[in-house]
């Protein structure tokens, strides 16, 4: 079984489409607020920013999932705002979606992942390592996700679960389309490669990586590179 969060658009949708075409015999569950409309998959409609819905989702998954081969956490929100006027509401929503949900979902499914010697992947960001103007909240949520996932890996990899963090450079998705040109220019300048990767290329990399994850468990992968 495969589970993808944030599957209705961007990176999550590309991963879901690839998995559906490459592994038609595998059960594919897609978690998002909007219908991904991907054939041969099951849509679980949940809003990960709502703690009550997150509780319901975790309960449903624990009851219905027996063995889990792969979970990829792609759901994310980016709330750009001045560092001198951070919104409490936006901060709470961002931490719920970007940090708390992936950590709690992965933790709750650790037994199911262990049964399949499965792979847990989080889509972090190079933003967790950069000081992007106007992205204090987003960078903080991704930094928190990084540390939380590292600790899950340290605690649970002994069960045979493979943990991978992927830090993409800026990729053109509906979420990043809201960035200002100056923010985009800053992130492009931090990329180590000249070529700007696409969401499809990142999806292909992650799906391909699944088969060799045991060689890289616990790793942080900077997709597209980052200037040092």
C-alpha positions in Angstrom: 0.0 0.0 0.0 1.1 3.6 -0.8 -0.1 6.7 0.9 0.5 10.3 -0.4 -0.5 13.5 1.4 -1.1 16.7 -0.6 -2.0 14.6 -3.6 -4.3 17.1 -5.3 -1.6 19.3 -6.9 2.1 19.9 -7.3 4.7 17.4 -6.3 2.2 15.1 -4.5 0.0 14.8 -7.5 2.9 13.9 -9.8 4.1 11.2 -7.3 0.6 9.8 -7.1 0.2 9.7 -10.9 3.6 7.9 -11.3 2.8 5.3 -8.6 -0.7 4.7 -10.0 0.8 3.9 -13.5 3.9 2.0 -12.3 2.3 -0.1 -9.6 -1.3 -0.7 -10.7 -1.7 -3.7 -8.4 -0.8 -1.6 -5.2 -3.5 0.0 -3.2 -3.1 3.8 -3.4 -4.6 6.2 -0.8 -4.5 9.9 -1.4 -5.0 12.4 1.3 -6.0 16.0 0.4 -8.6 18.6 0.8 -9.5 18.6 -3.0 -10.2 15.5 -5.1 -7.0 14.5 -6.9 -9.1 12.7 -9.5 -6.6 9.9 -10.1 -8.0 6.6 -11.3 -7.4 3.4 -9.3 -6.8 5.4 -6.1 -8.9 6.1 -3.0 -9.3 9.7 -2.0 -9.4 10.5 1.8 -10.7 14.0 2.2 -9.1 15.6 5.2 -7.8 19.1 6.1 -4.5 18.6 7.9 -4.6 22.0 9.5 -7.6 21.0 11.6 -6.5 19.0 14.6 -9.9 17.3 14.9 -9.7 16.1 11.3 -6.1 15.0 11.9 -7.3 12.9 14.9 -10.0 11.3 12.7 -7.5 10.6 9.8 -5.0 8.9 12.2 -7.8 6.8 13.6 -9.1 5.7 10.2 -5.6 4.9 8.9 -4.7 2.8 12.0 -7.9 0.8 11.5 -7.7 0.3 7.7 -3.9 0.0 7.0 -2.3 -3.3 7.8 1.0 -3.1 5.9 2.4 0.1 4.5 5.1 0.0 1.8 5.5 3.8 1.3 4.2 7.0 2.6 5.2 10.4 1.1 4.3 13.6 2.9 3.8 16.3 0.3 1.1 18.4 1.9 2.3 21.9 2.7 1.3 25.5 3.1 3.4 28.6 2.6 2.2 31.8 4.3 4.5 34.7 3.2 4.4 37.7 5.5 6.6 40.3 7.1 8.7 39.2 10.0 7.5 42.3 11.9 3.8 41.2 11.8 3.6 37.4 12.0 0.1 36.0 12.2 -0.7 33.6 15.0 -3.4 31.9 12.9 -1.1 31.4 9.9 1.6 30.1 12.2 -0.6 27.5 13.8 -2.0 26.4 10.4 1.5 26.1 8.9 2.9 24.1 11.8 -0.1 21.8 11.7 0.2 21.0 8.0 4.0 21.2 7.5 5.3 19.7 10.8 2.7 18.1 13.2 0.7 16.2 10.6 3.6 14.3 8.9 5.2 13.5 12.2 2.1 12.3 13.9 0.8 10.3 10.9 4.2 8.6 10.5 4.4 7.8 14.2 0.9 6.3 14.2 1.7 4.0 11.2 5.1 2.9 12.5 3.8 -0.7 13.1 2.3 -0.9 9.6 5.5 0.4 8.1 7.6 -2.0 10.1 5.5 -5.0 8.8 6.3 -4.1 5.2 9.8 -2.8 6.0 8.4 0.3 4.4 9.7 3.7 3.5 8.6 7.1 5.0 9.5 10.2 3.0 9.0 13.8 3.8 9.3 16.6 1.3 11.1 19.2 3.3 12.7 22.2 1.5 16.0 24.1 1.2 14.1 26.8 3.0 14.8 24.9 6.2 18.5 25.9 5.7 18.0 29.4 4.3 16.9 32.8 5.5 14.3 33.6 2.8 12.8 37.1 3.2 9.2 36.9 4.3 9.3 33.1 5.0 10.0 33.0 8.7 7.1 30.7 9.4 7.6 28.4 6.5 11.3 28.0 7.2 10.6 27.3 10.8 8.1 24.6 10.1 10.5 22.8 7.7 13.3 23.0 10.2 11.0 21.5 12.8 10.0 18.8 10.4 13.6 18.0 9.7 14.5 17.6 13.4 11.4 15.6 14.2 11.9 13.2 11.3 15.5 12.7 12.2 14.4 11.7 15.7 11.7 9.4 14.4 14.4 7.8 12.2 16.8 7.4 15.2 14.0 5.8 17.3 12.3 3.7 14.7 14.7 2.6 12.0 15.6 -0.4 14.2 12.2 -1.7 13.2 13.3 -1.9 9.6 11.6 1.3 8.5 13.5 3.5 6.1 13.3 7.3 6.6 14.2 9.8 3.9 14.1 13.6 3.9 14.1 15.3 0.5 15.0 19.0 0.3 14.0 20.3 -3.1 15.2 23.6 -4.5 12.4 25.9 -5.6 10.1 24.0 -7.9 7.2 25.6 -9.9 4.0 24.5 -8.2 0.8 26.2 -7.2 2.2 26.8 -3.7 5.4 28.6 -4.9 3.5 30.6 -7.5 2.5 33.1 -4.8 6.1 34.0 -4.1 7.3 37.4 -5.1 9.9 37.7 -7.9 12.6 38.8 -5.4 11.9 35.7 -3.2 12.1 33.4 -6.3 15.3 35.1 -7.4 16.8 34.5 -3.9 16.0 30.8 -3.9 17.2 30.4 -7.5 20.6 31.9 -6.5 20.9 29.3 -3.8 20.6 26.4 -6.3 23.8 24.5 -7.0 22.6 23.4 -10.5 21.8 25.6 -13.4 18.8 23.6 -14.5 15.6 24.2 -12.6 14.0 20.8 -11.9 10.3 20.2 -12.4 7.7 18.6 -10.1 7.6 15.6 -12.5 11.4 15.1 -12.3 11.3 15.2 -8.5 8.5 12.7 -8.5 10.4 10.3 -10.7 13.5 10.7 -8.5 11.4 9.8 -5.3 9.6 6.9 -6.9 12.9 5.5 -8.2 14.6 6.1 -4.9 12.1 3.9 -3.1 13.7 0.7 -4.5 17.1 1.6 -3.0 16.0 3.4 0.1 17.7 0.9 2.4 21.0 2.3 1.2 20.1 5.8 2.2 17.9 5.6 5.2 18.2 8.5 7.6 19.6 10.7 4.8 18.9 14.3 3.8 18.8 14.6 0.0 19.2 18.1 -1.5 17.4 17.7 -4.8 18.8 20.3 -7.2 21.7 21.0 -4.8 22.3 24.0 -2.5 25.2 26.4 -2.5 27.5 26.1 0.5 
